[in-house]
Amino acid sequence: MTKIKFLYVLLMFLVIGCDSSESALEPEPPTDLDFEITISESNPQSVSIDASASNSNFYKFNFGDGSDVIQSNDGSASYTYSSAGNYTIKVSAHTTENVFIEVSKQVEISEQVQEEFPDGYSTPTSYEGYDLVWQDEFDGTSLSNDWTHEIGTGGNGWGNNELQYYREQNTEVRDGYLVITAKEENFSGNNYTSSRIITENRQEFQFGRIDIRAVLPEGQGIWPALWMLGANFRDVGWPACGEIDIMEKIGGGTREREVFGTLHWDSNGTRACTCGQGEPYRLDPGSTFGDEFHVFTLLWDQEKIQWLVDDNLYHTIDITPDDLSEFRDEFFFIFNVAVGGNLPGSPDATTVFPQRMTVDYVRVFQKQ
């Protein structure tokens, strides 16, 4: 019996030792690594990378010009080169820091050609009786910390059956302008991409004069908006938080010369809006909001909200009724270009991509 017990213990020791040896083995490296390089149509020195691999926990990107390596969990990265040339981009897919595979591709970067932005209407940086309390002139090469991106498709296409996937890569700041680009491209199951940026928890305002100077994109199914949501959105939801559409344009046909100003709110448990109340602002026949810059202005106090284009008043709403109390609280900004959705419908054969919304500035003035 003693000999049998000894052999049993020895066998268990060998089994445990074998298991310990196997557990110490390195994990399997990723497989099937590949990546695509997309050169920005508006800035030929900017690239975006989309990589994919099986069994990868994170990715690293070396852009071949001596800059720091960029790490990403989702396989996406973007970079702007400082000069033209031929570069080797290396992408590695990692299971762990030391277990990875790597793929390299060549990219040719061209000189950037200075784009000519159109002229148009402009407004001053001061008004009598008002203080300029916040502005973004979009100088530099990236968004300020006042903005964050909303990524993805939202619930049910952001509640409107929209067709785009919002990505950070579709936003650029260059030459003193913010440029949001809507593209026709396959990404994460969607046929279009664009961007949506917000100032939630960073810049929020109650009352004042708001000026936004912008050139708008065009085409059937293109839906640009410069708008605001109540700062209590995360607590009470929509429409109870209130929505102020400073500018909304429904692309396609004769609608290219029209913009709307609209309110949405909760009226005793029922969604209400000023949709259909009053005429949109219309340019002269033959003109569109994609031809040149226009300034979209909101005049907002505790009694009323007014909408202007190029200092021409075209819409006024009384907000003193009790069920419009949402509009006497703080709001944050949202700038986006949607593709498709309930209002514009889908793009068709007449729609040309890419489409861009270019914003020169946003300025908020409040009474002294």
Phi, psi and chi 1 to 4 in degrees:
 res  aa     phi    psi   chi1   chi2   chi3   chi4
   1 MET       -  -38.1  -67.9  -67.7  -65.2      -
   2 THR   -65.6  -39.9  -58.7      -      -      -
   3 LYS   -66.6  -40.5 -175.1  174.4 -178.9  179.7
   4 ILE   -63.8  -42.8  -67.3  173.7      -      -
   5 LYS   -62.7  -40.4 -176.8 -178.2  -68.5 -174.6
   6 PHE   -62.1  -43.9  173.3   76.8      -      -
   7 LEU   -64.4  -36.0  -69.2  173.7      -      -
   8 TYR   -65.2  -44.0  173.6   76.6      -      -
   9 VAL   -64.1  -42.3  170.8      -      -      -
  10 LEU   -62.4  -40.5  178.6   60.5      -      -
  11 LEU   -63.7  -43.5  178.0   61.4      -      -
  12 MET   -63.3  -38.0  -70.7  -61.0  -64.0      -
  13 PHE   -61.9  -42.6  174.9   78.8      -      -
  14 LEU   -66.1  -39.5  -68.7  173.9      -      -
  15 VAL   -65.2  -47.3  169.7      -      -      -
  16 ILE   -61.7  -42.6  -66.7  173.3      -      -
  17 GLY   -61.0  -38.3      -      -      -      -
  18 CYS   -66.5  -43.0 -179.3      -      -      -
  19 ASP   -62.5  -41.8  -72.5  -15.8      -      -
  20 SER   -62.9  -38.1  -61.4      -      -      -
  21 SER   -64.9  -42.9  172.2      -      -      -
  22 GLU   -67.0  -37.5  -71.0 -178.3   -2.6      -
  23 SER   -68.1  -20.2   64.9      -      -      -
  24 ALA   -84.5   -4.3      -      -      -      -
  25 LEU   -66.8  150.3  -66.8  176.0      -      -
  26 GLU   -65.2  146.0  -72.2  -77.8   -3.3      -
  27 PRO   -66.7  161.3   23.5  -33.9      -      -
  28 GLU   -69.3  139.1  -68.8  -67.8  -34.0      -
  29 PRO   -74.5  161.9   27.1  -34.7      -      -
  30 PRO   -62.6  167.0  -21.0   33.4      -      -
  31 THR  -136.0  166.4   58.3      -      -      -
  32 ASP    58.1   41.1  -56.8  -38.8      -      -
  33 LEU   -74.6  132.6  171.9   61.1      -      -
  34 ASP  -152.8  158.8 -166.7   15.7      -      -
  35 PHE  -150.8  154.8   66.5   92.0      -      -
  36 GLU  -113.7  140.8  -67.9 -175.1   -0.3      -
  37 ILE  -108.0  125.0  -56.0  171.4      -      -
  38 THR  -116.8  121.7  -57.7      -      -      -
  39 ILE   -91.3  130.6  -60.4  176.4      -      -
  40 SER   -59.0  134.8  169.6      -      -      -
  41 GLU   -73.4  -26.5  -64.1  176.1    5.4      -
  42 SER   -92.8  -19.8   56.5      -      -      -
  43 ASN  -141.2  100.1 -178.7   -1.5      -      -
  44 PRO   -69.1   -1.2   24.8  -33.6      -      -
  45 GLN   -99.9    1.5  -67.8 -174.2  -10.8      -
  46 SER  -106.6  133.5  -67.7      -      -      -
  47 VAL  -127.4  153.1  -61.4      -      -      -
  48 SER  -126.3  144.4   58.8      -      -      -
  49 ILE  -119.7  134.4  -51.7  -65.8      -      -
  50 ASP  -124.2  111.7  -69.0  -55.5      -      -
  51 ALA  -112.8  152.5      -      -      -      -
  52 SER  -146.4  147.7   62.7      -      -      -
  53 ALA  -160.3  153.2      -      -      -      -
  54 SER   -83.6  142.1  -59.3      -      -      -
  55 ASN    63.8   32.7 -165.7   38.1      -      -
  56 SER  -104.5  136.3  177.3      -      -      -
  57 ASN   -96.8  -28.2  -67.3  -39.0      -      -
  58 PHE  -162.8  169.2   60.1   92.8      -      -
  59 TYR  -129.0  154.0  -59.3   81.4      -      -
  60 LYS  -127.7  143.0  -69.6 -172.3  176.6 -177.5
  61 PHE  -125.0  123.5  -58.0   83.7      -      -
  62 ASN  -114.3  116.8 -175.7  -31.4      -      -
  63 PHE   -90.4    4.4  -71.8   92.4      -      -
  64 GLY    77.9   14.5      -      -      -      -
  65 ASP  -121.3   16.3   63.1  -12.9      -      -
  66 GLY    87.7   -0.5      -      -      -      -
  67 SER   -76.5  169.4   59.2      -      -      -
  68 ASP   -64.8  147.1  -67.5  -21.4      -      -
  69 VAL   -70.0  138.2  171.7      -      -      -
  70 ILE  -103.0  134.1  -64.3  175.8      -      -
  71 GLN  -108.9  141.8 -177.8  169.0  -42.8      -
  72 SER  -143.9  142.3  164.1      -      -      -
  73 ASN   -86.8  -27.9  -69.0  -29.9      -      -
  74 ASP  -101.4    2.4   64.6    0.2      -      -
  75 GLY    85.8    8.9      -      -      -      -
  76 SER  -112.7  141.1  -62.7      -      -      -
  77 ALA  -157.1  154.2      -      -      -      -
  78 SER  -135.7  154.9   57.8      -      -      -
  79 TYR  -158.1  146.4 -176.2   71.1      -      -
  80 THR  -117.7  120.1  -60.0      -      -      -
  81 TYR   -76.3  150.9  -71.9   92.2      -      -
  82 SER   -88.7  -14.4   58.8      -      -      -
  83 SER  -153.4  159.9   59.6      -      -      -
  84 ALA   -72.9  160.4      -      -      -      -
  85 GLY   152.6  179.1      -      -      -      -
  86 ASN  -100.5  128.6  -67.4  -50.6      -      -
  87 TYR  -130.1  150.7  -62.2   93.7      -      -
  88 THR  -103.3  116.0  -60.0      -      -      -
  89 ILE   -95.0  125.0  -62.9  178.4      -      -
  90 LYS  -111.1  129.3  -62.8  178.9 -179.0  179.6
  91 VAL  -120.5  128.6  177.3      -      -      -
  92 SER  -117.8  136.9   54.4      -      -      -
  93 ALA  -105.9  127.5      -      -      -      -
  94 HIS  -115.5  135.8  -68.6 -111.8      -      -
  95 THR   -85.4  -47.2  -53.3      -      -      -
  96 THR  -131.8 -179.2   67.5      -      -      -
  97 GLU   -58.6  -36.4 -177.0   66.8   29.6      -
  98 ASN  -103.6   -3.4  -62.3  -41.3      -      -
  99 VAL  -116.0  107.6  179.4      -      -      -
 100 PHE  -158.4  168.2   62.2   89.5      -      -
 101 ILE  -126.2  159.5   56.9  175.2      -      -
 102 GLU  -137.9  143.1 -175.4  176.2   85.2      -
 103 VAL  -132.1  142.4  173.4      -      -      -
 104 SER  -122.1  145.9  -60.2      -      -      -
 105 LYS  -142.7  152.5  -68.9 -175.7 -179.8 -179.1
 106 GLN   -92.5  146.1  -63.6  -75.4  -35.9      -
 107 VAL  -138.7  138.7   63.4      -      -      -
 108 GLU  -104.6  120.8 -178.1  177.4   -5.1      -
 109 ILE  -102.9  126.2  -60.1  -60.5      -      -
 110 SER   -95.5  164.7  -55.7      -      -      -
 111 GLU   -66.1  141.5  -68.3  -73.7   -9.3      -
 112 GLN   -79.8  131.0 -178.0  175.4   -1.0      -
 113 VAL   -96.3  127.5  177.8      -      -      -
 114 GLN   -63.2  122.0 -172.7   75.8   13.9      -
 115 GLU   -82.8  138.9 -179.5  177.1  -13.2      -
 116 GLU   -88.6  114.4  -68.4  -68.2  -28.2      -
 117 PHE   -88.8  147.4  -72.1   95.6      -      -
 118 PRO   -70.4  162.9   25.1  -33.6      -      -
 119 ASP   -85.9 -163.4  -65.7  -36.0      -      -
 120 GLY   147.1 -162.6      -      -      -      -
 121 TYR   -75.9  150.8 -163.1   81.0      -      -
 122 SER  -143.1  155.9 -175.9      -      -      -
 123 THR  -126.0  159.7   48.2      -      -      -
 124 PRO   -77.3  170.1   28.2  -35.4      -      -
 125 THR   -94.7    6.5   55.9      -      -      -
 126 SER  -151.0  148.7   64.0      -      -      -
 127 TYR  -135.5  142.5  -64.8   96.0      -      -
 128 GLU   -62.2  130.1 -175.5  176.1   -6.4      -
 129 GLY    86.6    1.2      -      -      -      -
 130 TYR  -124.0  151.0  -75.6   83.9      -      -
 131 ASP  -108.3  141.0  -70.8  -33.7      -      -
 132 LEU   -80.8  107.2  177.9   59.4      -      -
 133 VAL   -96.9  -20.5  -62.9      -      -      -
 134 TRP  -161.9  144.4  179.0   69.3      -      -
 135 GLN  -152.5  152.7   66.6 -170.9  120.2      -
 136 ASP  -133.6  114.9 -163.1  -25.9      -      -
 137 GLU   -95.7   -0.2  -54.8  -67.1  -35.7      -
 138 PHE    57.0   45.3  -59.2  106.8      -      -
 139 ASP   -82.4  164.9  -63.4  -37.7      -      -
 140 GLY    87.7 -157.2      -      -      -      -
 141 THR  -124.2    5.8   57.9      -      -      -
 142 SER  -153.6  163.9   61.5      -      -      -
 143 LEU   -63.0  147.1  -77.9  174.6      -      -
 144 SER   -73.7  170.4   73.2      -      -      -
 145 ASN   -71.5   -1.9  -69.7  -29.4      -      -
 146 ASP   -74.1  -12.7  -68.7  -30.7      -      -
 147 TRP  -119.1  149.7  -58.4   89.6      -      -
 148 THR  -133.3  161.9   56.6      -      -      -
 149 HIS   -95.9  144.2  -73.9  -90.1      -      -
 150 GLU  -102.8  127.9  -70.4 -164.1  -64.6      -
 151 ILE  -112.3  144.1  -55.3  -61.8      -      -
 152 GLY   106.3 -152.9      -      -      -      -
 153 THR  -113.6   -7.9   58.5      -      -      -
 154 GLY    64.9  177.4      -      -      -      -
 155 GLY   -76.2  125.2      -      -      -      -
 156 ASN    53.6   49.9 -173.9   32.0      -      -
 157 GLY    60.0   51.0      -      -      -      -
 158 TRP    57.7   32.5  -59.6   95.8      -      -
 159 GLY    81.2    0.6      -      -      -      -
 160 ASN  -127.9   12.4  -59.9  -61.4      -      -
 161 ASN    60.0   33.4  -67.3  -55.3      -      -
 162 GLU   -69.7  158.1  -61.7  165.8   25.0      -
 163 LEU  -107.1   -6.6  -56.4  176.5      -      -
 164 GLN   -92.8  159.5   78.6  -69.5  -36.4      -
 165 TYR  -107.9  121.1 -170.4  103.0      -      -
 166 TYR   -80.0  127.7  -75.8  130.1      -      -
 167 ARG  -130.2  151.4  -55.1 -179.5   67.7 -159.5
 168 GLU   -65.9  -32.4 -175.7  174.9  -18.4      -
 169 GLN   -66.2  -15.1  -70.7   85.7  -14.0      -
 170 ASN   -89.5    8.5  -67.7   56.1      -      -
 171 THR  -112.4  132.9  -64.9      -      -      -
 172 GLU  -132.8  148.0  -66.4  179.4  -86.3      -
 173 VAL  -121.8  116.7  175.8      -      -      -
 174 ARG  -156.6  146.6   55.5 -173.0  173.8   86.2
 175 ASP    55.7   26.4  -54.8  -37.9      -      -
 176 GLY    85.2   17.1      -      -      -      -
 177 TYR  -133.9  150.4  -60.3   97.1      -      -
 178 LEU   -92.4  129.1  162.6   70.3      -      -
 179 VAL  -124.6  117.7 -178.8      -      -      -
 180 ILE  -106.3  123.5  -67.3  178.0      -      -
 181 THR  -113.7  126.1  -57.7      -      -      -
 182 ALA   -95.3  128.5      -      -      -      -
 183 LYS  -123.8  152.0  -59.1  178.8 -178.7 -179.8
 184 GLU   -95.8  102.6 -176.0  176.1   18.9      -
 185 GLU  -158.5  149.5   60.3  178.4  -11.3      -
 186 ASN   -82.7  123.8  -64.5  -41.5      -      -
 187 PHE  -151.5  123.4 -175.6   82.4      -      -
 188 SER    50.9   42.2 -166.8      -      -      -
 189 GLY    85.2    2.0      -      -      -      -
 190 ASN  -113.0  152.4  -66.0   75.1      -      -
 191 ASN   -92.3   -5.5  -66.6  -34.6      -      -
 192 TYR  -140.0  152.3  -53.2   94.4      -      -
 193 THR  -129.5  157.7   62.7      -      -      -
 194 SER  -163.8 -162.6 -172.3      -      -      -
 195 SER  -139.2  154.9  -84.5      -      -      -
 196 ARG  -143.2  119.6  172.3  175.2  166.3  133.1
 197 ILE  -121.9  148.4   60.7  173.6      -      -
 198 ILE  -138.4  158.1   63.7  175.1      -      -
 199 THR  -110.1   19.2   65.7      -      -      -
 200 GLU   -54.9  133.5 -175.2 -179.6   15.1      -
 201 ASN    66.5    6.6  -64.3  -37.8      -      -
 202 ARG  -124.2  -46.5  -56.1 -165.2  178.4 -161.8
 203 GLN  -137.6  109.3  -66.7  -66.1  -20.5      -
 204 GLU  -133.9  142.5  -60.0  173.0  -17.7      -
 205 PHE  -139.6  151.4  -57.9   96.4      -      -
 206 GLN  -125.8  111.4  177.9 -168.9   39.4      -
 207 PHE    73.2  162.3  -50.8  139.1      -      -
 208 GLY   130.0 -172.2      -      -      -      -
 209 ARG  -109.0  129.2  176.1 -177.1  174.8  120.7
 210 ILE  -119.2  125.1  -61.4  166.7      -      -
 211 ASP  -115.9  129.0  -70.9  -20.8      -      -
 212 ILE  -130.2  120.2  -53.3  174.1      -      -
 213 ARG  -101.5  123.3 -174.4  173.0 -168.9 -108.6
 214 ALA  -153.6  153.4      -      -      -      -
 215 VAL  -108.1  134.3  179.4      -      -      -
 216 LEU  -103.2  149.7  -55.1 -176.9      -      -
 217 PRO   -73.7  166.9   28.5  -34.8      -      -
 218 GLU  -134.6  162.6  -60.6 -179.1  -26.4      -
 219 GLY   123.9  149.1      -      -      -      -
 220 GLN   -56.7  128.7  168.1   57.7   38.1      -
 221 GLY    88.5   -2.9      -      -      -      -
 222 ILE   -93.9  131.1  -55.6  -60.7      -      -
 223 TRP  -135.6   80.8 -172.7    4.6      -      -
 224 PRO   -82.1  149.5   31.2  -34.9      -      -
 225 ALA  -150.0  141.1      -      -      -      -
 226 LEU  -120.6  109.7  -54.6  166.2      -      -
 227 TRP  -150.3 -178.2   54.0  -61.4      -      -
 228 MET  -142.4  148.7  -53.2  177.7   81.3      -
 229 LEU  -122.9  150.7  -81.0 -178.0      -      -
 230 GLY   -60.1  141.1      -      -      -      -
 231 ALA   -64.5  -15.6      -      -      -      -
 232 ASN   -93.4   19.4   60.6   -9.8      -      -
 233 PHE   -53.4  -43.9  165.2   68.6      -      -
 234 ARG   -67.7  -23.6  -56.1  -66.5  173.8 -177.7
 235 ASP   -89.5  -42.8  -62.4  -36.7      -      -
 236 VAL  -110.6  -13.1  -56.9      -      -      -
 237 GLY    77.4 -179.6      -      -      -      -
 238 TRP  -104.3  138.5 -176.7   91.2      -      -
 239 PRO   -95.8    7.3   35.5  -37.2      -      -
 240 ALA   -60.7  -26.7      -      -      -      -
 241 CYS   -74.1  -21.2   64.7      -      -      -
 242 GLY    87.3  146.0      -      -      -      -
 243 GLU  -136.3  130.9  173.9 -177.4  -30.6      -
 244 ILE  -117.6  112.5  -56.5  172.5      -      -
 245 ASP   -91.7  104.4  -62.5  -37.5      -      -
 246 ILE   -69.2  -42.6  -58.0  170.8      -      -
 247 MET  -148.0  131.1 -177.5  -70.8  -55.5      -
 248 GLU  -140.9  130.0 -172.9  172.6   23.3      -
 249 LYS  -128.0  133.5 -174.9  172.3   80.7   69.7
 250 ILE  -103.1  107.9  -48.3  -56.4      -      -
 251 GLY   -70.9  151.6      -      -      -      -
 252 GLY   123.6  127.7      -      -      -      -
 253 GLY    57.7 -136.7      -      -      -      -
 254 THR   -70.4  -10.4   58.9      -      -      -
 255 ARG   -71.2  -10.4  -62.4  178.5  -59.7 -169.4
 256 GLU   -66.2  -15.4  -60.1  -63.5   -8.5      -
 257 ARG  -105.6   13.9   66.6 -175.2 -174.4   97.4
 258 GLU  -121.3  141.2  -62.7  179.4  -12.1      -
 259 VAL  -133.2  156.1  -67.5      -      -      -
 260 PHE  -121.2  154.3  -64.6   83.8      -      -
 261 GLY  -123.4  126.1      -      -      -      -
 262 THR  -141.0  149.7  -49.2      -      -      -
 263 LEU  -116.0  144.3  -60.2 -178.4      -      -
 264 HIS  -128.3  140.0  -60.9 -100.5      -      -
 265 TRP  -158.7  175.6   70.1   96.4      -      -
 266 ASP  -100.6  120.3 -179.0  -85.6      -      -
 267 SER  -111.8   93.5  178.4      -      -      -
 268 ASN    54.5   44.8  -61.3  -43.3      -      -
 269 GLY    88.2    1.4      -      -      -      -
 270 THR  -118.0  135.1  -58.5      -      -      -
 271 ARG   -67.9  130.0 -179.7  177.9   68.1   84.5
 272 ALA  -129.6  155.2      -      -      -      -
 273 CYS  -155.3  165.2   74.9      -      -      -
 274 THR   -91.5   17.1   59.3      -      -      -
 275 CYS   -54.8  129.7  -47.6      -      -      -
 276 GLY    83.9   -6.6      -      -      -      -
 277 GLN   -88.4  113.8  -63.1 -177.2   23.6      -
 278 GLY    84.9  161.5      -      -      -      -
 279 GLU   -85.7  149.9  -69.3  -68.0  -44.2      -
 280 PRO   -69.1  167.7   27.6  -35.4      -      -
 281 TYR   -84.4  129.7 -176.5   86.6      -      -
 282 ARG  -120.6  135.8  -68.5 -172.6  177.3   93.7
 283 LEU   -79.4  168.8  -61.3  173.5      -      -
 284 ASP   -62.2  148.6  -67.0  -25.2      -      -
 285 PRO   -54.0  138.5  -26.6   35.8      -      -
 286 GLY    95.1  -14.5      -      -      -      -
 287 SER  -104.0  153.2  -61.2      -      -      -
 288 THR  -136.0  165.7   76.0      -      -      -
 289 PHE   -78.1    0.7  -77.8   96.6      -      -
 290 GLY   -95.3   -3.2      -      -      -      -
 291 ASP   -76.2  -39.1  -66.9  -20.6      -      -
 292 GLU  -160.2  175.3   60.4 -178.9    6.7      -
 293 PHE   -71.5  140.9  -80.5  101.3      -      -
 294 HIS  -130.2  156.1  -66.1  -86.8      -      -
 295 VAL  -108.8  122.0  177.7      -      -      -
 296 PHE  -101.6  120.1  -53.5   97.2      -      -
 297 THR  -121.3  139.7  -64.7      -      -      -
 298 LEU  -118.0  125.7 -165.9   77.5      -      -
 299 LEU  -106.9  120.3  -62.6  179.7      -      -
 300 TRP  -138.3  119.9  173.3   27.2      -      -
 301 ASP  -136.1 -173.2   59.8   32.6      -      -
 302 GLN   -74.6   -3.1   52.6 -167.2  -19.6      -
 303 GLU  -111.0  -30.5  -64.2 -178.5  -11.0      -
 304 LYS  -155.9  161.8   62.5 -175.1  178.6  -61.0
 305 ILE  -125.6  133.4  -65.0  178.6      -      -
 306 GLN  -126.4  145.2  -62.9  178.7  -59.4      -
 307 TRP  -115.2  135.3  -71.9  -99.9      -      -
 308 LEU  -132.8  150.8  -59.3   85.2      -      -
 309 VAL  -125.6  124.1  174.4      -      -      -
 310 ASP    52.1   41.6  -61.4  -17.4      -      -
 311 ASP    67.7   15.2  -75.5  -40.5      -      -
 312 ASN  -100.3  114.8  -63.6  -55.8      -      -
 313 LEU   -72.1  130.4  175.3   66.0      -      -
 314 TYR  -133.0   -5.6   74.0   96.9      -      -
 315 HIS  -158.2  136.8 -165.1   29.9      -      -
 316 THR  -138.4  135.7  -59.5      -      -      -
 317 ILE  -127.9  129.5  -66.1  -66.3      -      -
 318 ASP   -77.8  123.1  177.4    7.5      -      -
 319 ILE  -111.5   19.4   60.4  169.4      -      -
 320 THR   -78.1  -23.2   57.6      -      -      -
 321 PRO   -57.2  147.5  -27.6   37.1      -      -
 322 ASP   -58.7  -36.2  -71.0  -17.3      -      -
 323 ASP   -78.9    2.7   66.7  -13.2      -      -
 324 LEU  -109.4   23.2  -84.1   77.8      -      -
 325 SER   -63.4  -19.5   61.5      -      -      -
 326 GLU   -54.0  -31.9  -68.8   94.9  -34.1      -
 327 PHE   -87.3   14.5  -56.7  107.4      -      -
 328 ARG  -114.1   20.8  -62.6 -169.4  -71.8  -83.8
 329 ASP  -117.9 -175.5  -68.8  -36.2      -      -
 330 GLU   -82.3  149.6  -68.9 -169.7  -23.4      -
 331 PHE  -133.9  155.8  -80.7   67.7      -      -
 332 PHE  -118.9  162.4   62.6   87.8      -      -
 333 PHE   -88.7  149.3  -72.1  103.3      -      -
 334 ILE  -135.6  127.0  -56.1  176.3      -      -
 335 PHE  -118.3  127.6  -68.7    0.3      -      -
 336 ASN  -156.6  162.0   70.9  -74.0      -      -
 337 VAL  -125.1  108.8  178.7      -      -      -
 338 ALA   -89.3  158.4      -      -      -      -
 339 VAL  -125.2  122.9  180.0      -      -      -
 340 GLY    75.1 -170.5      -      -      -      -
 341 GLY   116.4  177.5      -      -      -      -
 342 ASN   -61.0  -40.0  -62.5  -23.9      -      -
 343 LEU   -79.2  -55.0  -79.2 -179.5      -      -
 344 PRO   -83.0  -19.6   31.4  -36.0      -      -
 345 GLY    77.4 -177.4      -      -      -      -
 346 SER   -83.6  156.8  -60.5      -      -      -
 347 PRO   -60.2  157.2  -21.1   32.6      -      -
 348 ASP  -134.0 -165.5   60.9   19.5      -      -
 349 ALA   -65.5  -18.0      -      -      -      -
 350 THR   -85.1  -12.7   67.8      -      -      -
 351 THR   -79.0  126.7  -49.4      -      -      -
 352 VAL  -103.6  131.3  176.8      -      -      -
 353 PHE  -117.4  152.6  -73.1   93.9      -      -
 354 PRO   -75.9  160.1   30.1  -36.4      -      -
 355 GLN  -121.6  140.7  -74.1  -67.5  -34.9      -
 356 ARG  -127.9  139.1  -62.0 -178.9  179.1   89.7
 357 MET  -104.9  120.4  178.8  167.9   70.0      -
 358 THR  -109.9  121.6  -57.3      -      -      -
 359 VAL  -112.1  125.1 -178.9      -      -      -
 360 ASP   -83.1  -45.0 -174.1   11.1      -      -
 361 TYR  -161.0  159.1   56.0   74.0      -      -
 362 VAL  -130.0  131.1   50.9      -      -      -
 363 ARG  -134.8  137.1  -62.7  168.7 -178.3  160.6
 364 VAL  -119.1  123.0  179.3      -      -      -
 365 PHE  -115.2  141.6  -54.3   84.3      -      -
 366 GLN  -130.7  150.2  -69.0 -177.3  -28.0      -
 367 LYS   -63.5  141.8  -70.0 -175.4  177.2  179.8
 368 GLN   -69.0      -  -65.7  169.2   -6.9      -
